[in-house]
Amino acid sequence: MGKCLINDKTTIHMGKFYGWFSAGLVIVCASCQFLSPSPFVEQPSRLLCMDETPVFFAPKMHWDSLEKADGWKRWDNGRFLTQTFAVPPYQVRPTITAEITLRSAGDPWDKSGALVFIPREQPNLLDVGFERDSTKGAYPGIQIDEGGSGYMPSIELLRFITPFGVGHFSQSERVDEYKPVYIPRWEDSVHWVSDLSHLWEALSDSMTLGLYVDTWTAEGYALDVAFSFEPNPKTVQPLPEFVTVPLVNTSKFGSEQRAFDGFADSALVTQFELNEPAKNAVLHYTPTGHGGHGTGDEFVRCEHRITWNGDSCLTFTPWRDDCASFRRFNPTSGVWMERTYWRGDSLDERIASSDYSRSGWCPGSDVPPVEIPLGDLSPGKQILSIDVPTAQPFSDTEMNFWNVAAYLTYERQPTR
């Protein structure tokens, strides 16, 4: 048996292993034995999943050598990484925080990225996400499909957008001339934090993580990913158990998958069967529009209409107009001159590509989900409809697509 260190207070022995031993597949620790009188951890723990881990595009590289070095399995030509980690046990639901720190290793562009949790139910992303071809709007692995294949989509833990060149280019004299006067320096990295405490029951004793960055360069990025667990005091009244149901994830994680532009044709409708009453149900919804040309969905406001069982629960337009506040993370952003007026005079002022408003995201930002309260739900068929009526399709010269993720959480009613 091996031994691994979660932090300086909590040491665990590697327990039972499961996985495949054939070439090209990861061997992971699925359960661990904690060396303490109690099976539970009652102190803070920190699980370091990535430490300056490279994510870059390399279609001709054999990934087994890197897998043995850092434990991550590479997919989609190196742009999507997966690994399973043991989760420390707590008697009471802890406060769970996910942290990502990103630095460019030479990629100068802004790219979409995501940290996801892959449900253990099969088939999941690892079963269909990298093999089947995608036709327009018909990729088989984007939504829950209990009546058909049984597919379980991935749960998005933290969506992020890489800034333009942070870290690698931050000390470059060449980009200093593009630095606005109101920025004292270019930042060396960008850091995002997300509270995931409501997913404690979904993680169970182990979690299979996926980390995706839509990079197309051989340099790519270096990432740190960590989970912090803070114990909470015991309660006389047991806390309600949270149940998580993955519903939709249209992000392109597989090499054979095409970015999803199906909203240009029709609403995305997802159905599933709820087998028990759901108390205080919440829909967690994360949308971002993409397509880099000037009139693409990235730069055009598109209204989203969300209905649950035929009832409208949210109509809104994902849009960020504060992107200029992230300028310090974007040293390689393109810069243009635009005419403006000040005190009656016209003058030319610099504006960077990273400053422009976008469909729900800014270069260097994370994208927190929108939480939509649904109240109490009765058992039976549930229907989620997501409609983006003005979404634009792919064309021969222009890309348009929406990365949309949704999952449901609710409190399980205690049995009497």
PLY file of the C-alpha trace (Angstrom):
ply
format ascii 1.0
element vertex 416
property float x
property float y
property float z
element edge 415
property int vertex1
property int vertex2
end_header
0.00 0.00 0.00
1.15 3.53 -0.76
0.54 6.58 1.36
-0.58 10.08 0.36
-0.73 13.38 2.21
-3.82 15.57 2.02
-2.41 18.19 4.39
0.03 18.37 7.26
-2.58 17.03 9.70
-4.37 14.34 7.74
-2.55 11.36 6.27
-4.33 8.58 4.41
-3.28 5.15 3.26
-4.13 4.11 -0.25
-6.90 1.56 0.03
-8.74 -0.38 -2.64
-7.88 0.49 -6.22
-10.28 0.26 -9.07
-10.00 1.09 -12.74
-8.48 -0.49 -15.79
-4.91 -1.70 -16.07
-4.73 -1.63 -19.86
-2.47 0.86 -21.61
-3.80 4.38 -21.88
-6.20 4.22 -18.93
-5.69 5.69 -15.52
-5.31 3.68 -12.29
-6.88 5.66 -9.48
-7.38 5.53 -5.74
-11.11 5.20 -5.24
-11.18 4.72 -1.49
-8.75 5.50 1.28
-8.42 4.55 4.91
-7.96 7.47 7.29
-5.51 6.86 10.12
-7.56 8.17 13.04
-9.73 6.63 15.75
-12.83 7.96 13.96
-13.61 7.28 10.31
-14.42 10.98 9.99
-12.11 13.97 9.61
-12.88 16.79 12.04
-10.24 19.24 10.88
-9.59 21.26 7.70
-8.28 19.34 4.71
-6.86 20.52 1.43
-6.79 18.31 -1.65
-4.29 19.48 -4.27
-5.38 18.10 -7.64
-3.17 20.11 -10.01
0.14 21.82 -9.33
1.49 23.71 -12.35
-0.13 20.98 -14.47
0.24 21.60 -18.23
-2.82 21.72 -20.50
-1.95 22.18 -24.16
-2.82 21.00 -27.65
-0.66 18.10 -28.91
-2.48 15.81 -31.36
0.54 13.55 -32.06
1.79 12.99 -28.53
1.44 9.65 -26.76
-0.07 10.61 -23.41
0.89 7.56 -21.31
4.22 9.10 -20.31
2.60 12.24 -18.90
-0.14 10.19 -17.27
2.41 8.27 -15.25
4.03 11.54 -14.16
1.00 13.39 -12.84
-1.88 10.88 -12.83
-4.05 12.81 -15.30
-5.50 11.07 -18.33
-5.40 13.24 -21.47
-8.24 13.36 -23.99
-9.17 15.53 -26.98
-5.53 15.99 -28.05
-4.50 17.02 -24.55
-7.14 19.69 -23.95
-9.32 17.65 -21.55
-7.86 15.90 -18.49
-9.53 13.45 -16.08
-8.54 11.85 -12.79
-10.33 10.37 -9.75
-9.58 11.59 -6.22
-10.52 10.32 -2.76
-12.76 12.71 -0.81
-12.08 13.08 2.94
-15.06 11.95 5.08
-16.89 14.28 7.43
-19.74 13.49 9.79
-21.45 16.81 8.99
-21.49 18.40 5.54
-18.32 20.52 5.33
-17.82 23.81 3.57
-16.22 22.90 0.22
-14.26 25.43 -1.81
-12.77 24.83 -5.24
-9.86 27.03 -6.33
-8.22 27.37 -9.74
-5.10 29.38 -10.52
-4.16 29.73 -14.19
-1.10 31.05 -16.00
-0.41 31.12 -19.69
2.51 28.95 -20.74
2.65 30.73 -24.10
-0.96 30.77 -25.33
-1.81 34.47 -25.91
-5.58 34.03 -26.49
-8.77 34.02 -24.43
-10.30 30.52 -24.22
-13.26 28.92 -22.50
-12.55 26.41 -19.75
-14.38 24.31 -17.19
-13.81 22.16 -14.13
-16.44 19.40 -14.16
-17.53 16.47 -12.02
-18.25 13.30 -14.00
-21.08 11.27 -12.41
-20.24 7.66 -11.63
-23.44 6.47 -13.34
-22.82 5.09 -16.82
-22.84 5.90 -19.63
-21.19 9.25 -18.95
-18.82 11.54 -20.80
-15.98 9.01 -20.77
-18.22 6.46 -22.49
-19.55 8.57 -25.36
-17.75 11.88 -25.32
-14.74 10.98 -27.43
-15.99 8.41 -29.91
-19.23 9.32 -31.62
-19.40 11.91 -34.36
-21.56 14.97 -33.91
-24.16 16.12 -36.35
-25.74 19.53 -36.15
-27.36 19.86 -32.75
-27.54 16.08 -32.28
-24.51 15.15 -30.21
-25.61 12.24 -27.98
-23.90 13.28 -24.75
-25.25 16.70 -23.85
-28.35 15.95 -21.75
-29.78 13.39 -19.35
-31.37 10.48 -21.21
-32.95 8.07 -18.77
-35.37 6.60 -21.29
-32.78 6.01 -23.99
-29.06 5.49 -23.46
-29.20 6.41 -19.78
-26.53 9.07 -20.35
-25.58 11.28 -17.37
-24.08 14.66 -18.36
-21.21 16.20 -16.45
-21.84 18.67 -13.62
-20.01 21.93 -14.10
-18.19 22.94 -10.92
-16.51 26.11 -12.15
-16.60 27.70 -15.61
-13.84 30.15 -16.45
-12.47 32.17 -19.36
-8.72 32.38 -19.74
-7.37 35.92 -20.09
-5.07 37.04 -22.87
-1.58 35.82 -21.98
-1.50 36.33 -18.19
1.74 35.11 -16.61
3.86 34.15 -19.61
3.63 37.58 -21.22
3.22 39.66 -18.06
6.94 40.53 -17.89
7.35 41.19 -21.59
8.67 44.62 -22.48
6.83 44.42 -25.78
3.39 44.40 -24.12
4.25 47.18 -21.66
3.41 49.79 -24.28
-0.17 48.44 -24.29
-0.58 48.82 -20.52
-3.13 51.51 -19.60
-2.00 54.21 -17.18
-4.52 53.06 -14.55
-2.88 49.59 -14.25
0.29 49.52 -12.10
1.41 46.17 -13.50
0.26 43.09 -15.40
-0.83 40.29 -13.06
1.21 37.06 -12.95
-1.84 34.75 -12.76
-5.60 34.69 -12.42
-7.40 32.98 -9.53
-11.01 31.80 -9.20
-12.90 30.43 -6.19
-16.27 28.63 -6.00
-18.32 27.36 -3.05
-19.43 23.79 -3.80
-20.78 22.79 -0.38
-24.19 21.91 -1.83
-22.57 19.11 -3.89
-21.16 17.22 -0.87
-23.50 14.23 -1.21
-22.91 14.04 -4.97
-19.13 13.76 -4.49
-19.46 10.79 -2.10
-16.18 9.11 -1.11
-14.47 9.81 -4.45
-14.87 12.22 -7.33
-13.83 11.97 -10.96
-12.84 15.42 -12.16
-12.48 16.75 -15.67
-10.53 19.89 -16.54
-11.00 21.43 -19.97
-9.34 24.37 -21.72
-10.16 25.13 -25.35
-6.55 25.78 -26.30
-5.19 25.23 -29.82
-1.53 26.00 -29.12
1.37 23.71 -28.25
2.25 25.98 -25.31
-1.16 26.12 -23.62
-1.52 26.84 -19.90
-0.35 25.77 -16.44
-3.02 25.25 -13.77
-3.32 24.74 -10.03
-6.56 23.12 -8.82
-7.35 22.51 -5.16
-10.32 21.66 -2.96
-10.55 22.91 0.62
-12.79 21.18 3.19
-13.69 23.10 6.35
-15.53 21.10 9.03
-18.82 22.40 10.41
-20.04 21.81 13.97
-22.32 18.89 14.72
-25.99 19.70 14.96
-28.76 18.24 17.12
-31.09 18.28 14.11
-29.54 16.44 11.16
-28.93 18.58 8.11
-31.15 17.87 5.08
-29.61 15.62 2.46
-29.01 17.31 -0.88
-29.66 15.38 -4.09
-28.03 16.44 -7.37
-29.40 15.59 -10.83
-27.19 16.46 -13.84
-29.36 17.73 -16.69
-27.49 19.45 -19.54
-23.94 20.28 -20.61
-23.41 21.42 -24.21
-19.71 22.33 -23.85
-17.46 20.67 -26.41
-15.31 18.21 -24.45
-14.75 15.53 -27.13
-12.54 15.64 -30.21
-15.35 14.32 -32.42
-17.94 16.67 -30.96
-18.87 19.93 -32.65
-19.67 23.04 -30.63
-23.42 23.14 -30.00
-25.40 25.50 -32.24
-28.71 23.67 -31.90
-30.42 26.66 -30.28
-30.53 28.28 -33.72
-32.98 25.53 -34.80
-35.12 24.92 -31.72
-35.28 24.91 -27.94
-33.29 22.27 -26.07
-35.81 20.11 -24.20
-34.68 17.67 -21.51
-36.97 15.18 -19.73
-36.36 12.91 -16.78
-38.35 11.03 -14.14
-38.27 12.27 -10.54
-38.83 9.25 -8.28
-39.44 11.11 -5.01
-40.76 14.45 -3.75
-38.20 17.25 -4.06
-38.14 20.02 -1.46
-36.65 23.45 -2.16
-35.49 22.48 -5.65
-33.01 24.81 -7.34
-31.94 24.85 -11.00
-28.29 25.86 -11.44
-27.87 27.34 -14.94
-24.63 28.51 -16.60
-24.73 29.95 -20.16
-22.02 31.66 -22.22
-22.16 32.61 -25.90
-19.20 32.21 -28.25
-18.11 32.99 -31.80
-15.29 35.46 -32.21
-16.48 37.50 -35.19
-17.97 40.93 -34.55
-21.61 39.94 -35.10
-21.36 36.50 -33.50
-23.18 35.24 -30.41
-20.14 36.25 -28.36
-20.88 39.95 -28.99
-24.66 39.91 -29.57
-27.28 39.95 -26.81
-29.42 36.81 -26.91
-32.38 36.35 -24.59
-32.71 33.00 -22.78
-36.13 31.63 -21.89
-36.15 28.86 -19.26
-39.29 26.87 -18.49
-39.86 23.98 -16.06
-42.83 21.73 -16.71
-44.22 24.35 -19.07
-44.04 27.22 -16.57
-41.67 30.10 -17.20
-39.09 30.29 -14.41
-36.54 32.72 -15.88
-36.18 35.02 -18.88
-32.92 36.93 -19.03
-30.03 37.95 -21.29
-26.57 36.69 -20.24
-24.33 39.74 -20.63
-21.22 41.22 -19.01
-20.39 44.90 -19.54
-17.65 45.12 -16.89
-14.92 43.37 -18.89
-12.60 46.38 -18.77
-12.20 45.76 -15.03
-10.17 42.62 -15.91
-7.66 44.52 -18.08
-4.73 43.79 -15.72
-5.01 40.06 -16.57
-4.86 40.59 -20.37
-1.41 41.73 -21.50
-1.69 40.28 -25.04
-5.16 41.57 -25.84
-5.39 43.43 -29.13
-5.66 47.19 -28.85
-7.47 49.65 -31.13
-8.19 53.36 -31.20
-11.75 54.61 -30.90
-13.04 58.15 -31.21
-14.58 59.61 -28.05
-15.51 63.05 -26.77
-14.35 64.81 -23.63
-15.18 68.37 -22.58
-16.38 69.20 -26.05
-13.26 67.91 -27.83
-12.95 64.73 -29.85
-9.99 62.47 -29.23
-8.80 58.94 -29.93
-8.69 56.58 -26.96
-7.25 53.08 -26.74
-9.59 50.15 -26.16
-8.57 46.50 -25.84
-10.40 43.48 -27.19
-10.71 42.22 -23.60
-12.64 45.40 -22.69
-15.60 44.71 -24.95
-18.86 43.44 -23.43
-19.69 39.79 -24.09
-22.42 37.17 -23.73
-22.10 36.29 -20.06
-18.33 36.33 -19.70
-15.18 38.46 -19.76
-11.60 37.35 -20.53
-10.15 36.48 -17.12
-13.47 35.96 -15.33
-15.26 32.99 -13.89
-18.95 32.41 -14.70
-21.03 31.63 -11.61
-24.26 29.75 -12.30
-27.61 31.48 -12.09
-29.62 29.85 -9.29
-33.32 29.51 -10.15
-35.60 28.47 -7.23
-38.26 25.97 -8.34
-39.90 25.33 -4.99
-41.19 21.86 -4.13
-41.56 19.33 -6.97
-43.85 16.30 -7.04
-42.64 12.90 -8.28
-43.11 12.17 -11.97
-41.91 13.45 -15.33
-39.96 16.72 -15.27
-39.39 18.80 -18.40
-36.72 21.49 -18.73
-36.82 23.71 -21.83
-34.04 26.15 -22.76
-34.84 28.46 -25.66
-32.50 31.03 -27.23
-34.64 32.32 -30.12
-32.04 34.68 -31.62
-29.08 32.25 -31.44
-27.19 32.04 -34.72
-26.08 28.85 -36.51
-22.65 27.83 -37.69
-21.83 28.91 -41.21
-18.98 28.19 -43.59
-17.14 31.29 -42.40
-18.48 32.02 -38.92
-18.79 30.10 -35.64
-21.71 30.58 -33.26
-22.44 28.39 -30.27
-23.61 28.41 -26.65
-21.93 26.51 -23.82
-24.86 25.80 -21.52
-24.76 23.71 -18.33
-27.61 22.93 -15.94
-28.16 20.68 -12.93
-30.88 20.34 -10.30
-30.43 20.19 -6.53
-33.10 19.53 -3.93
-33.55 18.42 -0.34
-34.55 14.80 0.15
-37.55 14.40 2.41
-36.63 12.41 5.55
-38.29 9.00 5.84
-40.53 8.40 8.86
0 1
1 2
2 3
3 4
4 5
5 6
6 7
7 8
8 9
9 10
10 11
11 12
12 13
13 14
14 15
15 16
16 17
17 18
18 19
19 20
20 21
21 22
22 23
23 24
24 25
25 26
26 27
27 28
28 29
29 30
30 31
31 32
32 33
33 34
34 35
35 36
36 37
37 38
38 39
39 40
40 41
41 42
42 43
43 44
44 45
45 46
46 47
47 48
48 49
49 50
50 51
51 52
52 53
53 54
54 55
55 56
56 57
57 58
58 59
59 60
60 61
61 62
62 63
63 64
64 65
65 66
66 67
67 68
68 69
69 70
70 71
71 72
72 73
73 74
74 75
75 76
76 77
77 78
78 79
79 80
80 81
81 82
82 83
83 84
84 85
85 86
86 87
87 88
88 89
89 90
90 91
91 92
92 93
93 94
94 95
95 96
96 97
97 98
98 99
99 100
100 101
101 102
102 103
103 104
104 105
105 106
106 107
107 108
108 109
109 110
110 111
111 112
112 113
113 114
114 115
115 116
116 117
117 118
118 119
119 120
120 121
121 122
122 123
123 124
124 125
125 126
126 127
127 128
128 129
129 130
130 131
131 132
132 133
133 134
134 135
135 136
136 137
137 138
138 139
139 140
140 141
141 142
142 143
143 144
144 145
145 146
146 147
147 148
148 149
149 150
150 151
151 152
152 153
153 154
154 155
155 156
156 157
157 158
158 159
159 160
160 161
161 162
162 163
163 164
164 165
165 166
166 167
167 168
168 169
169 170
170 171
171 172
172 173
173 174
174 175
175 176
176 177
177 178
178 179
179 180
180 181
181 182
182 183
183 184
184 185
185 186
186 187
187 188
188 189
189 190
190 191
191 192
192 193
193 194
194 195
195 196
196 197
197 198
198 199
199 200
200 201
201 202
202 203
203 204
204 205
205 206
206 207
207 208
208 209
209 210
210 211
211 212
212 213
213 214
214 215
215 216
216 217
217 218
218 219
219 220
220 221
221 222
222 223
223 224
224 225
225 226
226 227
227 228
228 229
229 230
230 231
231 232
232 233
233 234
234 235
235 236
236 237
237 238
238 239
239 240
240 241
241 242
242 243
243 244
244 245
245 246
246 247
247 248
248 249
249 250
250 251
251 252
252 253
253 254
254 255
255 256
256 257
257 258
258 259
259 260
260 261
261 262
262 263
263 264
264 265
265 266
266 267
267 268
268 269
269 270
270 271
271 272
272 273
273 274
274 275
275 276
276 277
277 278
278 279
279 280
280 281
281 282
282 283
283 284
284 285
285 286
286 287
287 288
288 289
289 290
290 291
291 292
292 293
293 294
294 295
295 296
296 297
297 298
298 299
299 300
300 301
301 302
302 303
303 304
304 305
305 306
306 307
307 308
308 309
309 310
310 311
311 312
312 313
313 314
314 315
315 316
316 317
317 318
318 319
319 320
320 321
321 322
322 323
323 324
324 325
325 326
326 327
327 328
328 329
329 330
330 331
331 332
332 333
333 334
334 335
335 336
336 337
337 338
338 339
339 340
340 341
341 342
342 343
343 344
344 345
345 346
346 347
347 348
348 349
349 350
350 351
351 352
352 353
353 354
354 355
355 356
356 357
357 358
358 359
359 360
360 361
361 362
362 363
363 364
364 365
365 366
366 367
367 368
368 369
369 370
370 371
371 372
372 373
373 374
374 375
375 376
376 377
377 378
378 379
379 380
380 381
381 382
382 383
383 384
384 385
385 386
386 387
387 388
388 389
389 390
390 391
391 392
392 393
393 394
394 395
395 396
396 397
397 398
398 399
399 400
400 401
401 402
402 403
403 404
404 405
405 406
406 407
407 408
408 409
409 410
410 411
411 412
412 413
413 414
414 415
